[in-house]
């Protein structure tokens, strides 16, 4: 009787352990699903921030943490292979800095593209107004006289006007879509003429001449400072070239420096200072844009 009771207790205990194991397994799976959902959410937000950076918009403050965390996840395998976790925060910082740098580069590229067509836009708009078109139809006519992204934005603005949007609202929408002070100047001239009147075609032709003169001056400034800008970048790149040659001559030398508890942080600080120097030289050597 005692043996039978012991076997039943053992069976009940085993069943209880199985149930507890199943419950814990379910909890583990639920925690895994939550963690996976969290990681997917972070990566989705980081992807949104990177796409915004490619479009020329800087990541929003609430997206910076997602970008840094995604960089940490990407740098974790390299940190494990190098044997030092110092690469994880460095990867997070590098990813965040890269996203802001890409956004700045794309924003400047878009500004240059719009600025390059601003003179043609002002001249085409002045010609359309001089031919007797109203401002609403002149915007549509001006779209045929420009190229690239500005032509696309003008076509969208003309479509909004055809759908009955107020002129002031459509022009403000165009100014918000075009990150160019020149396009903003043309739009401001149109808005002022809408409110107080005046010879808008003459004003737009003067704007076109001013933009063209600015482009000529910018070309001369770039030609005059080309050698100095190239020298600055070469001097800033010499330490990186020296480190690369050292690694080629002695493979594993930089890895040993990075994995050491003393030289690893010093190497990270040196890389950050080198990057800061390159960015400072690039900003100081930028011609035609505010420092």
C-alpha positions in Angstrom: 0.0 0.0 0.0 2.8 2.3 0.9 4.7 1.5 -2.3 1.5 2.2 -4.3 1.0 5.5 -2.6 4.7 6.5 -3.2 4.3 5.7 -6.9 1.1 7.8 -7.2 2.8 10.7 -5.4 5.8 10.4 -7.8 3.5 10.3 -10.8 1.6 13.3 -9.5 4.8 15.2 -8.8 6.1 14.4 -12.3 2.8 15.6 -13.8 3.1 18.8 -11.8 6.6 19.3 -13.0 5.5 18.8 -16.6 2.7 21.3 -16.2 5.1 23.8 -14.6 7.6 23.2 -17.4 4.9 23.8 -20.0 3.8 27.0 -18.2 7.4 28.3 -18.0 7.9 27.4 -21.6 4.8 29.3 -22.6 6.0 32.3 -20.5 9.4 32.0 -22.2 7.8 31.9 -25.7 5.6 34.9 -24.8 8.6 36.8 -23.5 10.5 35.9 -26.7 7.5 37.1 -28.8 7.5 40.4 -26.9 11.2 40.8 -27.3 10.9 40.1 -31.0 8.1 42.5 -31.4 10.1 45.2 -29.5 13.1 44.6 -31.8 10.9 44.8 -34.9 9.4 48.0 -33.7 12.9 49.5 -33.0 14.2 48.4 -36.4 11.0 49.8 -38.1 11.5 53.1 -36.5 15.2 53.1 -37.3 14.3 52.3 -40.9 11.9 55.2 -41.0 14.6 57.5 -39.7 17.1 56.3 -42.3 14.6 56.8 -45.1 14.0 60.3 -43.8 17.7 60.9 -43.7 18.0 59.8 -47.3 15.2 62.2 -48.2 17.2 65.1 -46.5 15.3 65.2 -43.2 17.2 64.8 -39.9 16.0 62.1 -37.6 13.5 63.3 -35.0 14.6 63.2 -31.3 12.3 60.3 -30.5 13.9 58.3 -33.4 17.5 58.9 -32.3 17.3 56.2 -29.6 16.0 53.6 -32.2 18.8 54.5 -34.6 21.4 54.1 -31.9 20.0 50.8 -30.7 19.9 49.5 -34.2 23.6 50.4 -34.6 24.3 48.6 -31.3 22.6 45.5 -32.6 24.6 45.7 -35.8 27.9 46.2 -33.9 27.3 43.4 -31.4 28.7 40.6 -33.7 31.8 42.6 -34.4 32.3 43.3 -30.7 32.0 39.6 -29.9 34.5 38.7 -32.6 36.9 41.4 -31.4 36.5 40.4 -27.8 35.6 43.9 -26.6 32.2 45.5 -25.9 33.7 49.0 -26.4 32.7 48.6 -30.1 28.9 48.5 -29.2 28.5 52.1 -28.0 31.0 53.2 -30.7 28.7 51.5 -33.4 25.7 53.2 -31.9 27.3 56.6 -32.0 28.7 56.0 -35.5 25.2 55.0 -36.8 23.6 58.1 -35.2 26.3 60.4 -36.6 26.0 58.7 -40.0 22.3 59.3 -40.1 22.7 63.0 -39.4 25.5 63.3 -41.9 23.5 61.6 -44.6 20.5 63.8 -43.9 22.8 66.9 -44.1 24.4 65.7 -47.4 21.0 65.0 -48.9 19.5 68.3 -47.8 22.4 70.2 -49.3 22.2 68.3 -52.5 18.5 69.0 -52.7 19.1 72.7 -52.0 21.8 72.9 -54.7 19.4 71.2 -57.2 16.6 73.6 -56.5 18.9 76.6 -56.4 20.4 75.6 -59.8 16.9 75.8 -61.4 15.6 78.9 -59.5 16.9 81.4 -62.1 15.1 79.4 -64.9 12.0 79.3 -62.7 12.0 83.0 -62.2 12.6 83.8 -65.9 9.9 81.3 -67.0 7.4 82.7 -64.6 8.2 86.3 -65.7 7.8 85.3 -69.4 4.4 83.6 -68.7 3.2 86.7 -66.8 4.5 88.9 -69.6 2.6 86.9 -72.1 -0.7 87.7 -70.4 -1.2 84.6 -68.1 -2.6 85.0 -64.7 -0.4 83.8 -61.8 -2.3 80.6 -61.4 -1.8 79.6 -65.0 1.7 81.1 -65.1 2.9 78.5 -62.5 1.8 75.7 -64.9 3.6 77.3 -67.8 6.7 77.9 -65.8 6.9 74.1 -65.0 7.8 73.5 -68.7 10.8 75.9 -68.4 12.7 74.1 -65.6 14.1 70.6 -65.1 14.6 68.1 -62.3 12.9 68.1 -58.9 11.7 71.7 -59.3 9.7 70.8 -62.4 8.1 68.0 -60.4 7.2 70.3 -57.5 5.8 72.9 -59.9 3.7 70.3 -61.7 2.2 69.3 -58.3 1.6 72.9 -57.4 -0.2 73.5 -60.7 -2.3 70.4 -60.1 -3.3 71.8 -56.7 -4.3 75.1 -58.3 -6.4 73.3 -60.9 -8.2 71.5 -58.2 -9.2 74.9 -56.7 -6.6 75.5 -54.0 -6.2 79.2 -53.2 -3.1 80.8 -54.8 -1.5 81.8 -51.5 -2.0 78.4 -50.0 -0.5 76.6 -53.1 2.5 78.9 -53.2 3.2 78.5 -49.5 2.9 74.7 -50.0 5.5 75.0 -52.8 7.8 77.0 -50.6 7.6 74.4 -47.8 8.3 71.6 -50.3 11.4 73.3 -51.8 14.4 73.7 -49.3 15.8 76.6 -51.3 16.1 80.2 -50.3 16.0 81.2 -54.0 12.7 79.5 -54.6 11.4 81.0 -51.3 12.4 84.4 -52.7 10.4 83.9 -55.9 7.4 82.7 -53.9 7.7 85.7 -51.6 7.7 88.1 -54.5 4.6 86.5 -55.9 2.8 86.6 -52.6 3.7 90.3 -52.1 2.5 91.1 -55.6 -0.8 89.3 -54.8 -1.3 91.6 -51.7 0.0 95.0 -52.7 0.5 94.8 -56.5 3.5 95.9 -58.5 5.5 94.9 -61.6 6.0 91.3 -60.9 7.6 90.3 -64.2 10.3 92.9 -63.8 11.0 91.8 -60.2 11.2 88.2 -61.3 13.6 89.0 -64.1 15.8 90.9 -61.6 15.7 87.9 -59.3 16.8 85.6 -62.2 19.8 87.9 -63.0 20.8 88.0 -59.4 20.7 84.2 -59.1 22.8 83.9 -62.3 25.3 86.3 -60.9 25.5 84.4 -57.6 26.2 81.2 -59.5 29.1 82.8 -61.3 30.5 84.2 -58.1 30.2 80.7 -56.5 32.0 79.1 -59.3 34.9 81.6 -59.0 35.1 81.0 -55.2 35.2 77.3 -55.7 38.0 77.6 -58.2 40.0 79.9 -55.9 39.7 77.6 -52.9 40.0 74.2 -54.5 43.7 73.7 -53.7 43.3 74.8 -50.0 40.3 72.5 -49.5 42.1 69.5 -51.1 45.2 70.1 -48.9 43.0 70.2 -45.7 41.4 66.9 -46.5 44.7 65.2 -47.4 46.3 66.4 -44.1 43.3 65.1 -42.1 43.4 61.7 -43.9 47.1 61.1 -43.3 46.7 59.4 -39.8 44.0 57.1 -41.2 46.3 56.1 -44.1 49.2 55.5 -41.7 47.0 53.2 -39.6 45.9 51.3 -42.7 49.5 50.8 -43.8 50.5 49.7 -40.3 47.7 47.1 -40.3 48.8 45.8 -43.7 52.5 45.5 -42.5 51.5 43.9 -39.2 48.1 42.2 -39.4 46.2 42.2 -36.1 48.0 45.2 -34.8 44.9 47.5 -34.7 42.8 44.6 -33.4 45.2 44.3 -30.5 45.0 48.0 -29.8 41.2 47.9 -29.9 41.0 44.9 -27.5 43.4 46.3 -24.9 41.7 47.8 -21.9 44.0 50.9 -22.0 44.6 51.5 -25.7 41.0 50.6 -26.8 39.3 53.7 -25.3 42.2 55.9 -26.4 41.8 54.5 -30.0 38.1 55.2 -29.9 38.7 58.8 -28.7 41.3 59.3 -31.4 38.9 58.1 -34.1 36.2 60.5 -32.7 38.6 63.4 -32.7 39.7 62.5 -36.2 36.1 62.5 -37.4 35.5 65.8 -35.7 38.5 67.3 -37.4 37.3 66.1 -40.8 33.8 67.5 -40.2 35.3 70.8 -39.1 37.5 71.1 -42.2 34.5 70.2 -44.4 32.3 72.8 -42.8 35.0 75.6 -42.9 35.8 74.8 -46.5 32.1 74.9 -47.6 31.6 77.7 -50.1 28.3 79.4 -50.7 26.6 78.2 -47.5 26.5 79.6 -44.0 29.1 78.3 -41.6 
